[in-house]
Amino acid sequence: MFRRILIANRGEVAARVARTCAHLGIETVAVASTADKGQAWLSAVDRVVVIGPPRASESYLDADALIEVGRHTGCAAVHPGWGFLSENEHFAARCEQAGLTFIGPSSTHMRTMGDKSLARATMGALGMPLIPGSKEPVANVEQARVVAEEVGYPVLLKAVAGGGGRGMRAVDTPEQLASAFEEASAEATASFGDGRMYLERRIVGGRHVEVQILADAYGNVVHLGERECSLQRRHQKVLEEAPAPGLSVEERARILPIVTDVVRRSGYRNAGTVEMLVDQSGKAYFMEMNTRLQVEHPVSEAITGLDLVEWQLRVAANEPLGFSQDDISVQGHAIECRINAEDPDNGFRPSPGLVTALRLPEGEGIRVDTALASGDRISPHYDSMVAKIIVHGKDRDDAIARMREALAGTTVEGVITNVGLHQRILDWEAFTSGNYDTTSLESEFMKEA
């Protein structure tokens, strides 16, 4: 196992990784921008190096500086967390070249899965069911129009290098295609430096379901069940739960073995997530693979009892998983609410500022992942997350009841948060019945957003 690692991230991510490292006896070095100096989460690590000014491109996204910190402080490995450089194949390769173990998949697998069009082709060749769409990137509007006619409207344009909903446009009619293509491509170029697009049929009323996997260097691959991530705003997840109420018993039994088999045959290593779209008939199709941990990984940990960060570290240190699929048992139900400093009643405008008071829930079946304490400041330079509240119950109804209690016990003063929105979601019939899809949240709560 590693003696010391660099956590190449900030906030809740860094605190989460540091917690597992402390449990395993691994020393941690964290980087911090000048905007983050003095924040509570820095007390969770053994050493802090100020890496640059507030702008992320000059601090947390500065690969040269991160690698230099790792080497200078005697780190053996780098944990990228999620976000920032966690899916950057060039950063992973440079860590490898600098003699730092990248705690994640190889740069080769990141390259394959990071190119969404190539990932579709790769996974399709290995046996994953694919949404009908372009086999290669569409170079221009004319090519997009040909593919759209073949697969049928409505369609979805997606950035080849995309993620987080950026570089994505829904197109309902041929007349909308040209402007949507130009907008999506321009956004993709600005966000990822790559304006290439691919196109697939848009499944209306679909469910977003993802499968958490772990794979070691010895050909052992397991899944930790699936998560439901269909409650979204502008393709950004708001609330997640596991197991997924949108996946039937029959489809679960069909698709989970396919996912593990495909990942095994691909040679993938470390943690990852295979994202699926489930149509109204209940059939699941491959969308993309995320080569990192997801923000919502705690719900998978809650229902399986496994620490995913721990197994990321162990796999990166060339340890075998030491357990098989038969050893993993899904117990109960888990829900995660993302508490953000934003104003749902004002177009979800970010609400940065000083947190003057913070009270977070405690108790049986409740977990809170946060980086903040009273007196900390939520910076406008980074994401607006206050905390992730995760509950685990004996079944879905029990988990919903526990989350209601947890949210009632949450107080955040000094900034506006979306706690009230989560409370409304938990009382919403579509949610309590489990009868919702990727469009439901915006249709019900965000007509004016």
C-alpha positions as CSV (number, residue, x, y, z in Angstrom):
1,M,0.0,0.0,0.0
2,F,1.1,3.6,-0.6
3,R,2.8,5.5,2.2
4,R,1.8,9.0,1.0
5,I,-0.5,10.3,-1.8
6,L,-1.4,13.6,-3.3
7,I,-5.1,14.5,-3.5
8,A,-5.4,16.5,-6.7
9,N,-8.7,18.1,-5.8
10,R,-10.5,20.2,-3.3
11,G,-13.4,20.6,-0.9
12,E,-15.7,17.7,-0.3
13,V,-13.8,15.5,-2.7
14,A,-10.5,15.9,-0.8
15,A,-12.1,15.4,2.5
16,R,-13.7,12.2,1.3
17,V,-10.5,10.7,0.0
18,A,-8.6,11.9,3.1
19,R,-11.0,10.1,5.4
20,T,-10.3,6.7,3.8
21,C,-6.6,7.4,3.7
22,A,-6.5,8.1,7.4
23,H,-8.3,4.8,8.1
24,L,-5.7,3.0,6.0
25,G,-2.8,4.8,7.6
26,I,-1.8,6.6,4.3
27,E,-0.4,10.1,4.7
28,T,-2.1,12.8,2.5
29,V,-0.9,15.9,0.8
30,A,-3.5,18.3,-0.4
31,V,-3.3,21.3,-2.7
32,A,-5.2,24.5,-2.1
33,S,-5.7,27.7,-4.0
34,T,-5.4,31.0,-2.2
35,A,-9.2,31.2,-2.1
36,D,-9.3,27.9,-0.1
37,K,-6.7,28.8,2.5
38,G,-8.1,28.3,5.9
39,Q,-11.1,26.2,4.9
40,A,-12.1,23.5,7.3
41,W,-11.5,20.6,5.0
42,L,-7.8,21.2,5.0
43,S,-7.6,20.0,8.6
44,A,-8.4,16.5,7.3
45,V,-5.0,16.1,5.6
46,D,-1.4,15.8,6.8
47,R,0.1,18.6,4.7
48,V,-1.2,21.4,2.6
49,V,0.6,23.1,-0.3
50,V,-0.8,26.3,-1.7
51,I,-0.8,25.8,-5.4
52,G,-2.0,29.0,-7.1
53,P,-4.6,31.7,-7.3
54,P,-8.4,31.2,-7.1
55,R,-8.9,30.6,-10.9
56,A,-9.1,26.8,-11.3
57,S,-7.0,26.9,-14.5
58,E,-4.2,28.4,-12.5
59,S,-4.5,26.0,-9.5
60,Y,-6.5,22.8,-9.5
61,L,-6.2,22.4,-13.3
62,D,-2.5,23.1,-13.5
63,A,-1.1,19.7,-14.3
64,D,2.5,20.9,-14.1
65,A,2.1,22.3,-10.6
66,L,0.2,19.3,-9.3
67,I,2.9,16.9,-10.6
68,E,5.7,19.0,-9.1
69,V,3.9,19.1,-5.7
70,G,3.5,15.3,-5.8
71,R,7.2,14.7,-6.6
72,H,8.5,17.4,-4.2
73,T,6.5,16.1,-1.2
74,G,7.5,12.4,-1.8
75,C,4.1,11.1,-2.9
76,A,3.9,7.7,-4.5
77,A,0.5,8.2,-6.1
78,V,-2.1,10.8,-7.1
79,H,-5.8,10.5,-6.4
80,P,-7.7,12.9,-8.8
81,G,-11.1,12.5,-7.1
82,W,-14.0,13.5,-9.4
83,G,-14.2,16.7,-11.5
84,F,-11.2,18.8,-12.5
85,L,-8.5,16.5,-14.0
86,S,-10.1,13.2,-13.0
87,E,-10.9,12.1,-16.5
88,N,-8.0,13.8,-18.3
89,E,-6.0,11.2,-20.1
90,H,-3.0,13.6,-20.6
91,F,-2.8,14.2,-16.8
92,A,-3.0,10.5,-16.1
93,A,-0.2,9.8,-18.7
94,R,2.0,12.5,-17.3
95,C,1.6,11.2,-13.8
96,E,2.7,7.8,-15.1
97,Q,5.7,9.3,-16.8
98,A,6.6,11.2,-13.6
99,G,6.7,8.0,-11.6
100,L,3.4,8.8,-9.8
101,T,0.8,6.1,-9.7
102,F,-2.5,7.5,-11.1
103,I,-5.3,6.2,-8.8
104,G,-7.7,5.3,-11.6
105,P,-7.7,3.5,-14.9
106,S,-4.9,3.7,-17.4
107,S,-4.6,6.7,-19.7
108,T,-5.3,4.4,-22.6
109,H,-8.7,3.4,-21.2
110,M,-9.4,7.0,-20.3
111,R,-8.8,8.0,-23.9
112,T,-11.0,5.2,-25.2
113,M,-13.9,6.0,-22.9
114,G,-13.4,9.8,-22.9
115,D,-14.1,9.9,-26.6
116,K,-17.8,9.3,-26.5
117,S,-18.1,8.2,-30.1
118,L,-15.2,5.8,-29.7
119,A,-16.6,4.5,-26.4
120,R,-19.9,3.7,-28.2
121,A,-18.1,1.8,-30.9
122,T,-15.8,-0.1,-28.4
123,M,-18.6,-1.1,-26.1
124,G,-20.9,-2.0,-28.9
125,A,-18.3,-4.3,-30.4
126,L,-18.0,-6.0,-27.0
127,G,-21.7,-6.6,-26.8
128,M,-23.3,-3.7,-25.1
129,P,-26.7,-2.6,-26.4
130,L,-26.4,0.8,-28.0
131,I,-28.9,3.6,-28.7
132,P,-29.3,3.9,-32.5
133,G,-27.0,6.7,-33.7
134,S,-23.9,7.7,-35.6
135,K,-21.1,5.2,-35.7
136,E,-18.5,8.0,-36.0
137,P,-18.5,11.7,-35.2
138,V,-20.6,13.8,-37.5
139,A,-18.4,16.4,-39.2
140,N,-21.0,18.9,-40.1
141,V,-24.7,19.7,-40.2
142,E,-25.2,17.8,-43.4
143,Q,-23.8,14.6,-42.0
144,A,-25.9,15.1,-38.9
145,R,-29.0,15.5,-41.0
146,V,-28.4,12.2,-42.8
147,V,-27.9,10.3,-39.6
148,A,-31.0,12.0,-38.0
149,E,-33.1,10.9,-40.9
150,E,-31.9,7.3,-40.6
151,V,-32.5,7.0,-36.8
152,G,-35.6,9.2,-36.7
153,Y,-36.5,12.3,-34.8
154,P,-36.3,13.3,-32.0
155,V,-32.5,13.1,-31.7
156,L,-29.8,14.2,-29.3
157,L,-26.5,15.9,-30.3
158,K,-23.7,15.2,-27.9
159,A,-20.1,16.4,-27.7
160,V,-17.6,13.6,-28.4
161,A,-15.5,14.9,-25.4
162,G,-18.5,16.0,-23.4
163,G,-19.8,15.6,-19.9
164,G,-22.1,17.3,-17.4
165,G,-24.6,18.2,-20.1
166,R,-22.3,20.6,-21.8
167,G,-22.2,20.4,-25.6
168,M,-25.6,18.6,-25.7
169,R,-28.7,19.7,-27.5
170,A,-32.1,18.0,-28.0
171,V,-33.5,18.3,-31.5
172,D,-37.2,17.6,-32.1
173,T,-37.5,18.6,-35.8
174,P,-35.2,18.9,-38.9
175,E,-35.6,22.7,-38.8
176,Q,-33.9,22.9,-35.4
177,L,-30.9,20.8,-36.3
178,A,-28.6,23.4,-37.9
179,S,-28.8,25.9,-35.0
180,A,-28.6,23.2,-32.4
181,F,-25.5,21.7,-34.1
182,E,-23.7,25.0,-34.2
183,E,-24.6,25.9,-30.6
184,A,-23.6,22.5,-29.2
185,S,-20.3,22.4,-31.2
186,A,-19.4,25.9,-30.0
187,E,-20.1,25.0,-26.4
188,A,-18.1,21.8,-26.7
189,T,-15.2,23.7,-28.1
190,A,-15.3,26.3,-25.3
191,S,-15.7,23.6,-22.6
192,F,-13.4,20.8,-23.8
193,G,-11.3,22.2,-26.7
194,D,-13.0,19.7,-29.0
195,G,-16.1,20.7,-31.0
196,R,-16.8,17.3,-32.6
197,M,-20.3,15.9,-32.2
198,Y,-22.1,12.6,-32.5
199,L,-25.8,12.0,-32.8
200,E,-28.2,9.4,-31.3
201,R,-31.9,8.9,-31.1
202,R,-33.4,10.7,-28.2
203,I,-35.3,8.4,-25.9
204,V,-38.2,10.4,-24.6
205,G,-39.3,9.5,-21.1
206,G,-36.2,7.5,-20.4
207,R,-34.5,6.7,-17.1
208,H,-30.9,7.4,-16.3
209,V,-29.5,4.3,-14.6
210,E,-25.8,3.6,-14.0
211,V,-23.8,0.6,-12.9
212,Q,-20.9,0.9,-10.5
213,I,-18.0,-1.4,-11.2
214,L,-14.7,-2.3,-9.7
215,A,-11.9,-4.1,-11.6
216,D,-8.5,-5.2,-10.6
217,A,-5.3,-6.0,-12.6
218,Y,-5.9,-9.7,-12.4
219,G,-9.1,-9.9,-14.5
220,N,-11.5,-9.7,-11.5
221,V,-14.5,-7.5,-12.1
222,V,-17.6,-7.0,-9.9
223,H,-20.6,-4.6,-10.0
224,L,-22.1,-3.0,-6.9
225,G,-25.6,-2.9,-8.3
226,E,-27.1,0.1,-10.0
227,R,-28.1,3.7,-9.2
228,E,-31.1,5.7,-10.4
229,C,-30.0,9.2,-11.5
230,S,-33.0,10.4,-13.4
231,L,-33.9,13.4,-11.3
232,Q,-31.9,16.0,-13.2
233,R,-31.9,19.7,-14.0
234,R,-30.3,20.6,-17.4
235,H,-28.6,17.2,-17.4
236,Q,-27.1,17.8,-13.9
237,K,-28.1,15.3,-11.3
238,V,-30.0,16.5,-8.2
239,L,-30.9,13.4,-6.3
240,E,-29.8,9.8,-6.7
241,E,-30.9,6.5,-5.2
242,A,-30.0,2.8,-5.2
243,P,-31.2,0.3,-6.2
244,A,-33.0,2.0,-9.1
245,P,-36.8,1.8,-9.0
246,G,-36.7,2.4,-12.8
247,L,-35.0,-1.0,-13.5
248,S,-37.1,-4.1,-13.5
249,V,-36.0,-7.3,-11.9
250,E,-35.8,-8.9,-15.3
251,E,-33.7,-6.2,-16.9
252,R,-31.5,-6.0,-13.9
253,A,-30.8,-9.7,-14.1
254,R,-30.0,-9.2,-17.9
255,I,-27.9,-6.1,-18.0
256,L,-25.7,-6.3,-14.9
257,P,-23.9,-9.5,-16.0
258,I,-23.4,-7.9,-19.5
259,V,-21.8,-4.8,-18.0
260,T,-19.3,-6.8,-15.9
261,D,-18.5,-9.1,-18.8
262,V,-17.9,-6.2,-21.2
263,V,-15.7,-4.4,-18.6
264,R,-13.7,-7.6,-18.0
265,R,-13.1,-8.1,-21.7
266,S,-12.1,-4.5,-22.2
267,G,-9.2,-4.9,-19.7
268,Y,-10.4,-1.9,-17.7
269,R,-8.9,-1.5,-14.2
270,N,-10.1,0.4,-11.1
271,A,-13.5,2.0,-10.3
272,G,-15.8,3.2,-13.1
273,T,-19.4,3.7,-13.9
274,V,-21.3,2.5,-17.0
275,E,-24.2,4.8,-17.7
276,M,-27.4,3.4,-19.2
277,L,-30.6,4.9,-20.6
278,V,-33.7,2.8,-20.0
279,D,-36.5,3.3,-22.5
280,Q,-40.2,3.2,-21.7
281,S,-40.3,-0.5,-22.5
282,G,-37.7,-1.1,-19.8
283,K,-34.8,-2.0,-22.0
284,A,-31.4,-0.5,-21.1
285,Y,-28.9,1.0,-23.6
286,F,-25.3,2.0,-23.1
287,M,-24.7,5.8,-23.0
288,E,-21.2,6.3,-21.8
289,M,-18.6,5.2,-19.2
290,N,-17.2,7.5,-16.6
291,T,-13.6,6.5,-15.7
292,R,-13.7,7.8,-12.2
293,L,-15.8,7.8,-9.0
294,Q,-19.1,9.6,-9.3
295,V,-20.4,12.2,-6.9
296,E,-23.2,9.8,-6.0
297,H,-20.9,6.8,-5.2
298,P,-22.0,6.9,-1.5
299,V,-25.4,5.3,-2.2
300,S,-23.6,2.3,-3.7
301,E,-21.4,2.1,-0.6
302,A,-24.4,2.3,1.6
303,I,-26.2,-0.7,0.1
304,T,-23.1,-2.9,-0.2
305,G,-20.9,-1.9,2.8
306,L,-17.9,-1.4,0.6
307,D,-15.6,1.7,0.6
308,L,-15.0,2.5,-3.0
309,V,-12.1,4.9,-2.3
310,E,-10.4,2.1,-0.3
311,W,-10.7,-0.3,-3.2
312,Q,-9.5,2.3,-5.7
313,L,-6.3,2.6,-3.6
314,R,-5.9,-1.1,-3.2
315,V,-6.3,-1.8,-6.9
316,A,-3.9,1.0,-7.8
317,A,-1.4,-0.6,-5.4
318,N,-1.8,-3.9,-7.4
319,E,-3.8,-5.7,-4.8
320,P,-6.5,-8.1,-6.0
321,L,-10.1,-7.5,-5.1
322,G,-10.1,-10.5,-2.9
323,F,-13.9,-11.1,-3.3
324,S,-16.2,-12.2,-6.1
325,Q,-19.6,-11.1,-7.3
326,D,-21.2,-13.7,-5.0
327,D,-19.7,-12.1,-2.0
328,I,-21.5,-8.8,-2.7
329,S,-25.0,-8.4,-1.2
330,V,-27.2,-5.5,-1.8
331,Q,-29.0,-4.5,1.4
332,G,-31.8,-2.0,1.8
333,H,-32.2,1.3,0.0
334,A,-30.1,4.5,-0.1
335,I,-30.8,8.0,-1.2
336,E,-28.5,11.0,-1.7
337,C,-29.5,14.6,-1.8
338,R,-27.0,17.1,-3.2
339,I,-27.3,20.3,-1.0
340,N,-26.0,23.2,-3.1
341,A,-25.7,27.0,-2.4
342,E,-28.2,28.1,-5.0
343,D,-31.6,29.7,-5.3
344,P,-34.2,27.3,-6.9
345,D,-36.7,30.2,-6.9
346,N,-34.4,32.5,-8.9
347,G,-33.3,30.4,-11.8
348,F,-30.9,28.4,-9.6
349,R,-28.6,31.3,-9.3
350,P,-25.5,30.4,-7.3
351,S,-25.4,31.8,-3.8
352,P,-21.7,32.1,-2.7
353,G,-20.8,33.7,0.5
354,L,-20.0,33.1,4.2
355,V,-21.7,30.2,6.0
356,T,-22.6,31.8,9.3
357,A,-24.2,28.7,10.8
358,L,-24.2,25.1,9.7
359,R,-26.1,22.2,11.3
360,L,-26.1,18.9,9.6
361,P,-28.1,15.8,10.5
362,E,-26.8,12.9,12.5
363,G,-28.2,9.5,13.5
364,E,-28.6,5.9,12.5
365,G,-28.6,5.4,8.7
366,I,-27.5,9.0,8.0
367,R,-24.2,10.0,6.4
368,V,-23.0,13.5,5.5
369,D,-20.1,14.2,3.2
370,T,-19.1,17.8,3.4
371,A,-16.0,20.0,3.5
372,L,-17.6,23.0,5.3
373,A,-18.0,24.2,8.8
374,S,-19.5,27.4,10.2
375,G,-17.3,30.3,9.2
376,D,-16.2,28.8,5.9
377,R,-16.8,30.6,2.7
378,I,-18.4,29.1,-0.4
379,S,-16.3,30.6,-3.2
380,P,-17.8,31.8,-6.5
381,H,-14.8,30.2,-8.3
382,Y,-15.9,26.6,-7.7
383,D,-19.0,24.4,-7.5
384,S,-21.6,25.4,-4.9
385,M,-21.9,22.2,-3.0
386,V,-22.5,22.5,0.7
387,A,-22.9,18.8,1.5
388,K,-24.2,15.5,0.3
389,I,-26.7,13.9,2.7
390,I,-27.0,10.2,2.3
391,V,-29.5,7.9,4.1
392,H,-29.8,4.2,4.2
393,G,-33.0,2.4,5.2
394,K,-34.3,-1.1,5.2
395,D,-36.4,-0.4,2.1
396,R,-37.3,2.6,-0.1
397,D,-40.1,3.9,2.1
398,D,-37.8,3.8,5.1
399,A,-35.1,5.6,3.3
400,I,-37.5,8.3,2.1
401,A,-38.7,8.8,5.7
402,R,-35.2,9.0,7.0
403,M,-34.3,11.6,4.4
404,R,-37.2,13.7,5.3
405,E,-36.0,13.7,8.9
406,A,-32.4,14.4,7.8
407,L,-33.4,17.4,5.8
408,A,-35.6,18.7,8.6
409,G,-32.5,18.6,10.8
410,T,-30.4,20.6,8.3
411,T,-29.7,24.3,8.9
412,V,-27.5,26.4,6.6
413,E,-27.4,30.2,7.3
414,G,-25.6,32.9,5.3
415,V,-26.3,31.5,1.9
416,I,-29.4,30.3,0.1
417,T,-29.7,26.5,-0.5
418,N,-31.9,24.0,-2.3
419,V,-32.9,22.1,0.9
420,G,-36.5,23.2,0.3
421,L,-36.5,21.8,-3.2
422,H,-35.4,18.4,-1.9
423,Q,-38.1,18.5,0.7
424,R,-40.7,19.1,-2.0
425,I,-39.3,16.3,-4.1
426,L,-39.6,13.8,-1.3
427,D,-43.3,14.7,-1.0
428,W,-43.9,14.6,-4.7
429,E,-46.1,11.7,-5.8
430,A,-44.0,10.9,-8.9
431,F,-41.0,10.4,-6.7
432,T,-42.6,8.5,-3.8
433,S,-44.2,6.1,-6.4
434,G,-40.9,5.8,-8.3
435,N,-42.7,6.8,-11.5
436,Y,-40.4,9.5,-12.9
437,D,-37.9,10.0,-15.7
438,T,-35.2,12.4,-16.8
439,T,-37.7,15.1,-17.8
440,S,-40.0,14.9,-14.8
441,L,-38.1,17.2,-12.4
442,E,-37.9,20.1,-14.8
443,S,-41.5,19.6,-15.9
444,E,-42.8,19.7,-12.4
445,F,-40.7,22.2,-10.5
446,M,-38.7,24.3,-13.0
447,K,-41.2,25.7,-15.5
448,E,-39.9,29.2,-14.7
449,A,-36.2,28.3,-14.2
